[in-house]
């Protein structure tokens, strides 16, 4: 007898409203939106890091320990 026998996750705690059927096999998800937004924000962070690196190393020509952290 496994742990899944004690915790059946394919049932809800309360019944759905009248006229609504629970869909446990393929529920609605926002996973694609989260992945797309994460990738766009990561790309934006890399752009900001590149601009900071360019300004500090090429234009100002002074670095300190804070730049490495």
PDB file of N, H, CA, C and O in Angstrom:
ATOM      1  N   UNK A   1       0.843  -1.163   0.000  1.00  0.00           N
ATOM      2  CA  UNK A   1       0.000   0.000   0.000  1.00  0.00           C
ATOM      3  C   UNK A   1       0.898   1.238   0.000  1.00  0.00           C
ATOM      4  O   UNK A   1       1.706   1.414   0.911  1.00  0.00           O
ATOM      5  N   UNK A   2       0.763   2.086  -1.005  1.00  0.00           N
ATOM      6  H   UNK A   2       0.106   1.943  -1.745  1.00  0.00           H
ATOM      7  CA  UNK A   2       1.613   3.253  -1.133  1.00  0.00           C
ATOM      8  C   UNK A   2       0.990   4.507  -0.546  1.00  0.00           C
ATOM      9  O   UNK A   2      -0.137   4.501  -0.052  1.00  0.00           O
ATOM     10  N   UNK A   3       1.753   5.567  -0.616  1.00  0.00           N
ATOM     11  H   UNK A   3       2.669   5.572  -1.018  1.00  0.00           H
ATOM     12  CA  UNK A   3       1.289   6.846  -0.085  1.00  0.00           C
ATOM     13  C   UNK A   3       0.116   7.368  -0.899  1.00  0.00           C
ATOM     14  O   UNK A   3      -0.777   8.015  -0.352  1.00  0.00           O
ATOM     15  N   UNK A   4       0.105   7.095  -2.204  1.00  0.00           N
ATOM     16  H   UNK A   4       0.830   6.570  -2.649  1.00  0.00           H
ATOM     17  CA  UNK A   4      -0.977   7.572  -3.064  1.00  0.00           C
ATOM     18  C   UNK A   4      -2.325   6.978  -2.671  1.00  0.00           C
ATOM     19  O   UNK A   4      -3.371   7.553  -2.972  1.00  0.00           O
ATOM     20  N   UNK A   5      -2.303   5.844  -2.007  1.00  0.00           N
ATOM     21  H   UNK A   5      -1.453   5.378  -1.762  1.00  0.00           H
ATOM     22  CA  UNK A   5      -3.568   5.254  -1.563  1.00  0.00           C
ATOM     23  C   UNK A   5      -4.185   6.063  -0.420  1.00  0.00           C
ATOM     24  O   UNK A   5      -5.406   6.091  -0.264  1.00  0.00           O
ATOM     25  N   UNK A   6      -3.350   6.712   0.366  1.00  0.00           N
ATOM     26  H   UNK A   6      -2.359   6.690   0.240  1.00  0.00           H
ATOM     27  CA  UNK A   6      -3.858   7.515   1.472  1.00  0.00           C
ATOM     28  C   UNK A   6      -4.269   8.915   1.039  1.00  0.00           C
ATOM     29  O   UNK A   6      -5.151   9.514   1.654  1.00  0.00           O
ATOM     30  N   UNK A   7      -3.641   9.448  -0.014  1.00  0.00           N
ATOM     31  H   UNK A   7      -2.924   8.961  -0.514  1.00  0.00           H
ATOM     32  CA  UNK A   7      -3.921  10.795  -0.493  1.00  0.00           C
ATOM     33  C   UNK A   7      -4.331  10.756  -1.955  1.00  0.00           C
ATOM     34  O   UNK A   7      -3.498  11.003  -2.827  1.00  0.00           O
ATOM     35  N   UNK A   8      -5.581  10.455  -2.248  1.00  0.00           N
ATOM     36  H   UNK A   8      -6.258  10.254  -1.540  1.00  0.00           H
ATOM     37  CA  UNK A   8      -6.011  10.423  -3.657  1.00  0.00           C
ATOM     38  C   UNK A   8      -6.184  11.839  -4.196  1.00  0.00           C
ATOM     39  O   UNK A   8      -7.129  12.538  -3.831  1.00  0.00           O
ATOM     40  N   UNK A   9      -5.260  12.261  -5.076  1.00  0.00           N
ATOM     41  H   UNK A   9      -4.492  11.693  -5.373  1.00  0.00           H
ATOM     42  CA  UNK A   9      -5.290  13.613  -5.604  1.00  0.00           C
ATOM     43  C   UNK A   9      -6.206  13.772  -6.806  1.00  0.00           C
ATOM     44  O   UNK A   9      -6.282  14.865  -7.367  1.00  0.00           O
ATOM     45  N   UNK A  10      -6.887  12.747  -7.212  1.00  0.00           N
ATOM     46  H   UNK A  10      -6.825  11.859  -6.756  1.00  0.00           H
ATOM     47  CA  UNK A  10      -7.780  12.874  -8.359  1.00  0.00           C
ATOM     48  C   UNK A  10      -9.210  13.179  -7.941  1.00  0.00           C
ATOM     49  O   UNK A  10     -10.128  13.062  -8.752  1.00  0.00           O
ATOM     50  N   UNK A  11      -9.408  13.564  -6.705  1.00  0.00           N
ATOM     51  H   UNK A  11      -8.661  13.659  -6.046  1.00  0.00           H
ATOM     52  CA  UNK A  11     -10.739  13.958  -6.243  1.00  0.00           C
ATOM     53  C   UNK A  11     -10.636  15.336  -5.602  1.00  0.00           C
ATOM     54  O   UNK A  11      -9.580  15.720  -5.099  1.00  0.00           O
ATOM     55  N   UNK A  12     -11.729  16.065  -5.624  1.00  0.00           N
ATOM     56  H   UNK A  12     -12.586  15.753  -6.033  1.00  0.00           H
ATOM     57  CA  UNK A  12     -11.730  17.389  -5.029  1.00  0.00           C
ATOM     58  C   UNK A  12     -12.225  17.311  -3.588  1.00  0.00           C
ATOM     59  O   UNK A  12     -12.821  16.319  -3.168  1.00  0.00           O
ATOM     60  N   UNK A  13     -11.962  18.381  -2.845  1.00  0.00           N
ATOM     61  H   UNK A  13     -11.478  19.186  -3.186  1.00  0.00           H
ATOM     62  CA  UNK A  13     -12.405  18.402  -1.452  1.00  0.00           C
ATOM     63  C   UNK A  13     -13.878  18.739  -1.344  1.00  0.00           C
ATOM     64  O   UNK A  13     -14.557  18.269  -0.431  1.00  0.00           O
ATOM     65  N   UNK A  14     -14.383  19.549  -2.269  1.00  0.00           N
ATOM     66  H   UNK A  14     -13.832  19.930  -3.011  1.00  0.00           H
ATOM     67  CA  UNK A  14     -15.805  19.863  -2.295  1.00  0.00           C
ATOM     68  C   UNK A  14     -16.324  19.587  -3.702  1.00  0.00           C
ATOM     69  O   UNK A  14     -15.560  19.662  -4.665  1.00  0.00           O
ATOM     70  N   UNK A  15     -17.574  19.277  -3.830  1.00  0.00           N
ATOM     71  H   UNK A  15     -18.194  19.216  -3.048  1.00  0.00           H
ATOM     72  CA  UNK A  15     -18.099  19.019  -5.175  1.00  0.00           C
ATOM     73  C   UNK A  15     -18.166  20.317  -5.982  1.00  0.00           C
ATOM     74  O   UNK A  15     -18.345  21.391  -5.409  1.00  0.00           O
ATOM     75  N   UNK A  16     -18.022  20.227  -7.312  1.00  0.00           N
ATOM     76  H   UNK A  16     -17.877  19.354  -7.778  1.00  0.00           H
ATOM     77  CA  UNK A  16     -18.109  21.430  -8.151  1.00  0.00           C
ATOM     78  C   UNK A  16     -19.536  21.966  -8.170  1.00  0.00           C
ATOM     79  O   UNK A  16     -20.471  21.254  -7.802  1.00  0.00           O
ATOM     80  N   UNK A  17     -19.710  23.211  -8.594  1.00  0.00           N
ATOM     81  H   UNK A  17     -18.950  23.790  -8.893  1.00  0.00           H
ATOM     82  CA  UNK A  17     -21.059  23.778  -8.679  1.00  0.00           C
ATOM     83  C   UNK A  17     -21.920  23.001  -9.665  1.00  0.00           C
ATOM     84  O   UNK A  17     -21.394  22.291 -10.523  1.00  0.00           O
ATOM     85  N   UNK A  18     -23.221  23.127  -9.553  1.00  0.00           N
ATOM     86  H   UNK A  18     -23.648  23.703  -8.857  1.00  0.00           H
ATOM     87  CA  UNK A  18     -24.104  22.419 -10.495  1.00  0.00           C
ATOM     88  C   UNK A  18     -23.827  22.832 -11.942  1.00  0.00           C
ATOM     89  O   UNK A  18     -23.690  24.017 -12.242  1.00  0.00           O
ATOM     90  N   UNK A  19     -23.749  21.860 -12.816  1.00  0.00           N
ATOM     91  H   UNK A  19     -23.860  20.896 -12.572  1.00  0.00           H
ATOM     92  CA  UNK A  19     -23.525  22.108 -14.226  1.00  0.00           C
ATOM     93  C   UNK A  19     -22.049  22.175 -14.610  1.00  0.00           C
ATOM     94  O   UNK A  19     -21.734  22.349 -15.787  1.00  0.00           O
ATOM     95  N   UNK A  20     -21.146  22.042 -13.653  1.00  0.00           N
ATOM     96  H   UNK A  20     -21.402  21.900 -12.697  1.00  0.00           H
ATOM     97  CA  UNK A  20     -19.711  22.089 -13.927  1.00  0.00           C
ATOM     98  C   UNK A  20     -19.122  20.725 -13.635  1.00  0.00           C
ATOM     99  O   UNK A  20     -19.394  20.135 -12.589  1.00  0.00           O
ATOM    100  N   UNK A  21     -18.308  20.218 -14.565  1.00  0.00           N
ATOM    101  H   UNK A  21     -18.087  20.698 -15.415  1.00  0.00           H
ATOM    102  CA  UNK A  21     -17.674  18.921 -14.381  1.00  0.00           C
ATOM    103  C   UNK A  21     -16.191  19.132 -14.103  1.00  0.00           C
ATOM    104  O   UNK A  21     -15.531  19.873 -14.832  1.00  0.00           O
ATOM    105  N   UNK A  22     -15.661  18.504 -13.076  1.00  0.00           N
ATOM    106  H   UNK A  22     -16.197  17.903 -12.484  1.00  0.00           H
ATOM    107  CA  UNK A  22     -14.247  18.635 -12.733  1.00  0.00           C
ATOM    108  C   UNK A  22     -13.388  17.956 -13.800  1.00  0.00           C
ATOM    109  O   UNK A  22     -13.710  16.859 -14.255  1.00  0.00           O
ATOM    110  N   UNK A  23     -12.305  18.605 -14.196  1.00  0.00           N
ATOM    111  H   UNK A  23     -12.043  19.497 -13.827  1.00  0.00           H
ATOM    112  CA  UNK A  23     -11.414  18.085 -15.227  1.00  0.00           C
ATOM    113  C   UNK A  23     -10.029  17.898 -14.612  1.00  0.00           C
ATOM    114  O   UNK A  23      -9.226  18.830 -14.593  1.00  0.00           O
ATOM    115  N   UNK A  24      -9.749  16.700 -14.112  1.00  0.00           N
ATOM    116  H   UNK A  24     -10.402  15.942 -14.127  1.00  0.00           H
ATOM    117  CA  UNK A  24      -8.466  16.419 -13.498  1.00  0.00           C
ATOM    118  C   UNK A  24      -7.451  15.877 -14.490  1.00  0.00           C
ATOM    119  O   UNK A  24      -6.257  15.872 -14.190  1.00  0.00           O
ATOM    120  N   UNK A  25      -7.880  15.422 -15.657  1.00  0.00           N
ATOM    121  H   UNK A  25      -8.850  15.427 -15.900  1.00  0.00           H
ATOM    122  CA  UNK A  25      -6.947  14.834 -16.613  1.00  0.00           C
ATOM    123  C   UNK A  25      -6.159  15.897 -17.379  1.00  0.00           C
ATOM    124  O   UNK A  25      -4.969  15.709 -17.629  1.00  0.00           O
ATOM    125  N   UNK A  26      -6.793  17.005 -17.756  1.00  0.00           N
ATOM    126  H   UNK A  26      -7.760  17.158 -17.554  1.00  0.00           H
ATOM    127  CA  UNK A  26      -6.077  18.095 -18.442  1.00  0.00           C
ATOM    128  C   UNK A  26      -6.652  19.429 -17.975  1.00  0.00           C
ATOM    129  O   UNK A  26      -7.432  20.051 -18.696  1.00  0.00           O
ATOM    130  N   UNK A  27      -6.275  19.873 -16.775  1.00  0.00           N
ATOM    131  H   UNK A  27      -5.642  19.368 -16.189  1.00  0.00           H
ATOM    132  CA  UNK A  27      -6.819  21.136 -16.261  1.00  0.00           C
ATOM    133  C   UNK A  27      -6.218  22.344 -16.977  1.00  0.00           C
ATOM    134  O   UNK A  27      -5.163  22.244 -17.604  1.00  0.00           O
ATOM    135  N   UNK A  28      -6.901  23.483 -16.876  1.00  0.00           N
ATOM    136  H   UNK A  28      -7.758  23.563 -16.367  1.00  0.00           H
ATOM    137  CA  UNK A  28      -6.384  24.712 -17.465  1.00  0.00           C
ATOM    138  C   UNK A  28      -5.124  25.118 -16.718  1.00  0.00           C
ATOM    139  O   UNK A  28      -5.040  24.977 -15.498  1.00  0.00           O
ATOM    140  N   UNK A  29      -4.152  25.619 -17.453  1.00  0.00           N
ATOM    141  H   UNK A  29      -4.220  25.734 -18.444  1.00  0.00           H
ATOM    142  CA  UNK A  29      -2.891  26.004 -16.845  1.00  0.00           C
ATOM    143  C   UNK A  29      -2.382  27.294 -17.462  1.00  0.00           C
ATOM    144  O   UNK A  29      -2.727  27.634 -18.594  1.00  0.00           O
ATOM    145  N   UNK A  30      -1.558  28.010 -16.707  1.00  0.00           N
ATOM    146  H   UNK A  30      -1.278  27.734 -15.787  1.00  0.00           H
ATOM    147  CA  UNK A  30      -0.923  29.226 -17.209  1.00  0.00           C
ATOM    148  C   UNK A  30       0.577  29.008 -17.354  1.00  0.00           C
ATOM    149  O   UNK A  30       1.350  29.965 -17.342  1.00  0.00           O
ATOM    150  N   UNK A  31       0.981  27.773 -17.488  1.00  0.00           N
ATOM    151  H   UNK A  31       0.353  26.995 -17.498  1.00  0.00           H
ATOM    152  CA  UNK A  31       2.401  27.440 -17.573  1.00  0.00           C
ATOM    153  C   UNK A  31       3.106  28.087 -18.747  1.00  0.00           C
ATOM    154  O   UNK A  31       4.240  28.545 -18.604  1.00  0.00           O
ATOM    155  N   UNK A  32       2.464  28.138 -19.905  1.00  0.00           N
ATOM    156  H   UNK A  32       1.542  27.766 -20.021  1.00  0.00           H
ATOM    157  CA  UNK A  32       3.095  28.736 -21.091  1.00  0.00           C
ATOM    158  C   UNK A  32       3.360  30.221 -20.881  1.00  0.00           C
ATOM    159  O   UNK A  32       4.411  30.727 -21.275  1.00  0.00           O
ATOM    160  N   UNK A  33       2.413  30.920 -20.263  1.00  0.00           N
ATOM    161  H   UNK A  33       1.559  30.509 -19.944  1.00  0.00           H
ATOM    162  CA  UNK A  33       2.582  32.352 -20.022  1.00  0.00           C
ATOM    163  C   UNK A  33       3.733  32.583 -19.051  1.00  0.00           C
ATOM    164  O   UNK A  33       4.519  33.512 -19.236  1.00  0.00           O
ATOM    165  N   UNK A  34       3.839  31.757 -18.030  1.00  0.00           N
ATOM    166  H   UNK A  34       3.200  31.003 -17.880  1.00  0.00           H
ATOM    167  CA  UNK A  34       4.908  31.896 -17.042  1.00  0.00           C
ATOM    168  C   UNK A  34       6.267  31.672 -17.690  1.00  0.00           C
ATOM    169  O   UNK A  34       7.211  32.408 -17.402  1.00  0.00           O
ATOM    170  N   UNK A  35       6.386  30.678 -18.551  1.00  0.00           N
ATOM    171  H   UNK A  35       5.619  30.080 -18.784  1.00  0.00           H
ATOM    172  CA  UNK A  35       7.651  30.398 -19.231  1.00  0.00           C
ATOM    173  C   UNK A  35       8.026  31.545 -20.169  1.00  0.00           C
ATOM    174  O   UNK A  35       9.185  31.956 -20.205  1.00  0.00           O
ATOM    175  N   UNK A  36       7.071  32.059 -20.918  1.00  0.00           N
ATOM    176  H   UNK A  36       6.128  31.724 -20.888  1.00  0.00           H
ATOM    177  CA  UNK A  36       7.342  33.159 -21.855  1.00  0.00           C
ATOM    178  C   UNK A  36       7.760  34.417 -21.099  1.00  0.00           C
ATOM    179  O   UNK A  36       8.728  35.074 -21.482  1.00  0.00           O
ATOM    180  N   UNK A  37       7.045  34.758 -20.036  1.00  0.00           N
ATOM    181  H   UNK A  37       6.258  34.225 -19.725  1.00  0.00           H
ATOM    182  CA  UNK A  37       7.385  35.952 -19.260  1.00  0.00           C
ATOM    183  C   UNK A  37       8.741  35.795 -18.581  1.00  0.00           C
ATOM    184  O   UNK A  37       9.512  36.752 -18.516  1.00  0.00           O
ATOM    185  N   UNK A  38       9.039  34.616 -18.081  1.00  0.00           N
ATOM    186  H   UNK A  38       8.413  33.838 -18.134  1.00  0.00           H
ATOM    187  CA  UNK A  38      10.341  34.377 -17.466  1.00  0.00           C
ATOM    188  C   UNK A  38      11.472  34.541 -18.460  1.00  0.00           C
ATOM    189  O   UNK A  38      12.506  35.122 -18.131  1.00  0.00           O
ATOM    190  N   UNK A  39      11.290  34.038 -19.669  1.00  0.00           N
ATOM    191  H   UNK A  39      10.450  33.566 -19.935  1.00  0.00           H
ATOM    192  CA  UNK A  39      12.328  34.166 -20.700  1.00  0.00           C
ATOM    193  C   UNK A  39      12.501  35.622 -21.124  1.00  0.00           C
ATOM    194  O   UNK A  39      13.631  36.074 -21.311  1.00  0.00           O
ATOM    195  N   UNK A  40      11.410  36.363 -21.278  1.00  0.00           N
ATOM    196  H   UNK A  40      10.492  35.996 -21.126  1.00  0.00           H
ATOM    197  CA  UNK A  40      11.514  37.774 -21.668  1.00  0.00           C
ATOM    198  C   UNK A  40      12.187  38.605 -20.580  1.00  0.00           C
ATOM    199  O   UNK A  40      13.026  39.454 -20.879  1.00  0.00           O
ATOM    200  N   UNK A  41      11.828  38.370 -19.333  1.00  0.00           N
ATOM    201  H   UNK A  41      11.145  37.681 -19.090  1.00  0.00           H
ATOM    202  CA  UNK A  41      12.437  39.135 -18.247  1.00  0.00           C
ATOM    203  C   UNK A  41      13.909  38.769 -18.062  1.00  0.00           C
ATOM    204  O   UNK A  41      14.719  39.632 -17.723  1.00  0.00           O
ATOM    205  N   UNK A  42      14.260  37.518 -18.276  1.00  0.00           N
ATOM    206  H   UNK A  42      13.602  36.817 -18.551  1.00  0.00           H
ATOM    207  CA  UNK A  42      15.663  37.119 -18.198  1.00  0.00           C
ATOM    208  C   UNK A  42      16.475  37.793 -19.301  1.00  0.00           C
ATOM    209  O   UNK A  42      17.597  38.238 -19.062  1.00  0.00           O
ATOM    210  N   UNK A  43      15.917  37.869 -20.497  1.00  0.00           N
ATOM    211  H   UNK A  43      15.005  37.507 -20.691  1.00  0.00           H
ATOM    212  CA  UNK A  43      16.597  38.563 -21.592  1.00  0.00           C
ATOM    213  C   UNK A  43      16.765  40.044 -21.268  1.00  0.00           C
ATOM    214  O   UNK A  43      17.803  40.630 -21.572  1.00  0.00           O
ATOM    215  N   UNK A  44      15.752  40.653 -20.652  1.00  0.00           N
ATOM    216  H   UNK A  44      14.908  40.177 -20.404  1.00  0.00           H
ATOM    217  CA  UNK A  44      15.838  42.060 -20.269  1.00  0.00           C
ATOM    218  C   UNK A  44      16.918  42.273 -19.214  1.00  0.00           C
ATOM    219  O   UNK A  44      17.634  43.274 -19.260  1.00  0.00           O
ATOM    220  N   UNK A  45      17.046  41.357 -18.272  1.00  0.00           N
ATOM    221  H   UNK A  45      16.465  40.544 -18.234  1.00  0.00           H
ATOM    222  CA  UNK A  45      18.095  41.440 -17.259  1.00  0.00           C
ATOM    223  C   UNK A  45      19.469  41.367 -17.920  1.00  0.00           C
ATOM    224  O   UNK A  45      20.366  42.124 -17.549  1.00  0.00           O
ATOM    225  N   UNK A  46      19.651  40.478 -18.885  1.00  0.00           N
ATOM    226  H   UNK A  46      18.922  39.863 -19.186  1.00  0.00           H
ATOM    227  CA  UNK A  46      20.927  40.378 -19.579  1.00  0.00           C
ATOM    228  C   UNK A  46      21.261  41.665 -20.330  1.00  0.00           C
ATOM    229  O   UNK A  46      22.427  42.053 -20.399  1.00  0.00           O
ATOM    230  N   UNK A  47      20.259  42.325 -20.888  1.00  0.00           N
ATOM    231  H   UNK A  47      19.311  42.010 -20.832  1.00  0.00           H
ATOM    232  CA  UNK A  47      20.493  43.602 -21.566  1.00  0.00           C
ATOM    233  C   UNK A  47      20.966  44.642 -20.559  1.00  0.00           C
ATOM    234  O   UNK A  47      21.918  45.374 -20.833  1.00  0.00           O
ATOM    235  N   UNK A  48      20.319  44.720 -19.398  1.00  0.00           N
ATOM    236  H   UNK A  48      19.547  44.125 -19.176  1.00  0.00           H
ATOM    237  CA  UNK A  48      20.733  45.687 -18.367  1.00  0.00           C
ATOM    238  C   UNK A  48      22.144  45.393 -17.867  1.00  0.00           C
ATOM    239  O   UNK A  48      22.921  46.320 -17.639  1.00  0.00           O
ATOM    240  N   UNK A  49      22.485  44.122 -17.695  1.00  0.00           N
ATOM    241  H   UNK A  49      21.854  43.369 -17.880  1.00  0.00           H
ATOM    242  CA  UNK A  49      23.830  43.762 -17.251  1.00  0.00           C
ATOM    243  C   UNK A  49      24.860  44.140 -18.311  1.00  0.00           C
ATOM    244  O   UNK A  49      25.939  44.633 -17.980  1.00  0.00           O
ATOM    245  N   UNK A  50      24.539  43.914 -19.569  1.00  0.00           N
ATOM    246  H   UNK A  50      23.663  43.514 -19.838  1.00  0.00           H
ATOM    247  CA  UNK A  50      25.473  44.266 -20.649  1.00  0.00           C
ATOM    248  C   UNK A  50      25.689  45.770 -20.719  1.00  0.00           C
ATOM    249  O   UNK A  50      26.817  46.217 -20.925  1.00  0.00           O
ATOM    250  N   UNK A  51      24.632  46.559 -20.553  1.00  0.00           N
ATOM    251  H   UNK A  51      23.716  46.196 -20.386  1.00  0.00           H
ATOM    252  CA  UNK A  51      24.776  48.013 -20.582  1.00  0.00           C
ATOM    253  C   UNK A  51      25.619  48.485 -19.403  1.00  0.00           C
ATOM    254  O   UNK A  51      26.479  49.349 -19.573  1.00  0.00           O
ATOM    255  N   UNK A  52      25.388  47.935 -18.212  1.00  0.00           N
ATOM    256  H   UNK A  52      24.689  47.233 -18.074  1.00  0.00           H
ATOM    257  CA  UNK A  52      26.186  48.310 -17.047  1.00  0.00           C
ATOM    258  C   UNK A  52      27.653  47.933 -17.261  1.00  0.00           C
ATOM    259  O   UNK A  52      28.546  48.721 -16.949  1.00  0.00           O
ATOM    260  N   UNK A  53      27.904  46.742 -17.786  1.00  0.00           N
ATOM    261  H   UNK A  53      27.179  46.102 -18.040  1.00  0.00           H
ATOM    262  CA  UNK A  53      29.277  46.313 -18.061  1.00  0.00           C
ATOM    263  C   UNK A  53      29.946  47.249 -19.060  1.00  0.00           C
ATOM    264  O   UNK A  53      31.101  47.634 -18.873  1.00  0.00           O
ATOM    265  N   UNK A  54      29.241  47.609 -20.100  1.00  0.00           N
ATOM    266  H   UNK A  54      28.303  47.296 -20.251  1.00  0.00           H
ATOM    267  CA  UNK A  54      29.789  48.503 -21.120  1.00  0.00           C
ATOM    268  C   UNK A  54      30.146  49.861 -20.523  1.00  0.00           C
ATOM    269  O   UNK A  54      31.223  50.396 -20.788  1.00  0.00           O
ATOM    270  N   UNK A  55      29.251  50.411 -19.725  1.00  0.00           N
ATOM    271  H   UNK A  55      28.376  49.977 -19.510  1.00  0.00           H
ATOM    272  CA  UNK A  55      29.502  51.728 -19.135  1.00  0.00           C
ATOM    273  C   UNK A  55      30.679  51.670 -18.172  1.00  0.00           C
ATOM    274  O   UNK A  55      31.551  52.537 -18.216  1.00  0.00           O
ATOM    275  N   UNK A  56      30.718  50.671 -17.308  1.00  0.00           N
ATOM    276  H   UNK A  56      30.009  49.967 -17.271  1.00  0.00           H
ATOM    277  CA  UNK A  56      31.770  50.614 -16.290  1.00  0.00           C
ATOM    278  C   UNK A  56      33.135  50.283 -16.882  1.00  0.00           C
ATOM    279  O   UNK A  56      34.135  50.857 -16.451  1.00  0.00           O
ATOM    280  N   UNK A  57      33.208  49.395 -17.835  1.00  0.00           N
ATOM    281  H   UNK A  57      32.396  48.928 -18.184  1.00  0.00           H
ATOM    282  CA  UNK A  57      34.502  48.934 -18.346  1.00  0.00           C
ATOM    283  C   UNK A  57      34.994  49.790 -19.509  1.00  0.00           C
ATOM    284  O   UNK A  57      36.173  50.143 -19.546  1.00  0.00           O
ATOM    285  N   UNK A  58      34.149  50.122 -20.432  1.00  0.00           N
ATOM    286  H   UNK A  58      33.192  49.835 -20.401  1.00  0.00           H
ATOM    287  CA  UNK A  58      34.579  50.818 -21.642  1.00  0.00           C
ATOM    288  C   UNK A  58      34.586  52.336 -21.454  1.00  0.00           C
ATOM    289  O   UNK A  58      35.556  52.996 -21.826  1.00  0.00           O
ATOM    290  N   UNK A  59      33.529  52.893 -20.890  1.00  0.00           N
ATOM    291  H   UNK A  59      32.741  52.357 -20.588  1.00  0.00           H
ATOM    292  CA  UNK A  59      33.425  54.344 -20.809  1.00  0.00           C
ATOM    293  C   UNK A  59      34.114  54.894 -19.562  1.00  0.00           C
ATOM    294  O   UNK A  59      34.974  55.768 -19.675  1.00  0.00           O
ATOM    295  N   UNK A  60      33.760  54.404 -18.386  1.00  0.00           N
ATOM    296  H   UNK A  60      33.062  53.694 -18.294  1.00  0.00           H
ATOM    297  CA  UNK A  60      34.297  54.942 -17.139  1.00  0.00           C
ATOM    298  C   UNK A  60      35.698  54.404 -16.864  1.00  0.00           C
ATOM    299  O   UNK A  60      36.531  55.124 -16.314  1.00  0.00           O
ATOM    300  N   UNK A  61      35.968  53.184 -17.226  1.00  0.00           N
ATOM    301  H   UNK A  61      35.291  52.600 -17.673  1.00  0.00           H
ATOM    302  CA  UNK A  61      37.260  52.511 -17.045  1.00  0.00           C
ATOM    303  C   UNK A  61      37.693  52.434 -15.580  1.00  0.00           C
ATOM    304  O   UNK A  61      38.874  52.569 -15.260  1.00  0.00           O
ATOM    305  N   UNK A  62      36.735  52.219 -14.715  1.00  0.00           N
ATOM    306  H   UNK A  62      35.776  52.110 -14.975  1.00  0.00           H
ATOM    307  CA  UNK A  62      37.061  51.975 -13.310  1.00  0.00           C
ATOM    308  C   UNK A  62      36.138  50.882 -12.790  1.00  0.00           C
ATOM    309  O   UNK A  62      34.930  50.898 -13.025  1.00  0.00           O
ATOM    310  N   UNK A  63      36.732  49.939 -12.084  1.00  0.00           N
ATOM    311  H   UNK A  63      37.714  49.925 -11.894  1.00  0.00           H
ATOM    312  CA  UNK A  63      35.971  48.834 -11.548  1.00  0.00           C
ATOM    313  C   UNK A  63      36.249  48.728 -10.056  1.00  0.00           C
ATOM    314  O   UNK A  63      37.294  49.162  -9.572  1.00  0.00           O
ATOM    315  N   UNK A  64      35.302  48.147  -9.342  1.00  0.00           N
ATOM    316  H   UNK A  64      34.453  47.794  -9.736  1.00  0.00           H
ATOM    317  CA  UNK A  64      35.495  47.850  -7.928  1.00  0.00           C
ATOM    318  C   UNK A  64      34.877  46.499  -7.617  1.00  0.00           C
ATOM    319  O   UNK A  64      34.345  45.839  -8.509  1.00  0.00           O
ATOM    320  N   UNK A  65      34.944  46.080  -6.351  1.00  0.00           N
ATOM    321  H   UNK A  65      35.377  46.616  -5.626  1.00  0.00           H
ATOM    322  CA  UNK A  65      34.444  44.759  -5.982  1.00  0.00           C
ATOM    323  C   UNK A  65      32.931  44.642  -6.181  1.00  0.00           C
ATOM    324  O   UNK A  65      32.421  43.546  -6.415  1.00  0.00           O
ATOM    325  N   UNK A  66      32.233  45.729  -6.093  1.00  0.00           N
ATOM    326  H   UNK A  66      32.647  46.619  -5.903  1.00  0.00           H
ATOM    327  CA  UNK A  66      30.785  45.693  -6.277  1.00  0.00           C
ATOM    328  C   UNK A  66      30.370  45.278  -7.673  1.00  0.00           C
ATOM    329  O   UNK A  66      29.288  44.723  -7.861  1.00  0.00           O
ATOM    330  N   UNK A  67      31.214  45.538  -8.648  1.00  0.00           N
ATOM    331  H   UNK A  67      32.094  45.989  -8.495  1.00  0.00           H
ATOM    332  CA  UNK A  67      30.903  45.143 -10.019  1.00  0.00           C
ATOM    333  C   UNK A  67      30.981  43.634 -10.215  1.00  0.00           C
ATOM    334  O   UNK A  67      30.276  43.073 -11.054  1.00  0.00           O
ATOM    335  N   UNK A  68      31.831  42.988  -9.447  1.00  0.00           N
ATOM    336  H   UNK A  68      32.404  43.444  -8.766  1.00  0.00           H
ATOM    337  CA  UNK A  68      31.963  41.539  -9.566  1.00  0.00           C
ATOM    338  C   UNK A  68      30.869  40.798  -8.817  1.00  0.00           C
ATOM    339  O   UNK A  68      30.538  39.659  -9.148  1.00  0.00           O
ATOM    340  N   UNK A  69      30.318  41.439  -7.821  1.00  0.00           N
ATOM    341  H   UNK A  69      30.586  42.364  -7.552  1.00  0.00           H
ATOM    342  CA  UNK A  69      29.290  40.782  -7.032  1.00  0.00           C
ATOM    343  C   UNK A  69      27.975  40.869  -7.752  1.00  0.00           C
ATOM    344  O   UNK A  69      26.964  40.372  -7.255  1.00  0.00           O
TER     345      UNK A  69
END
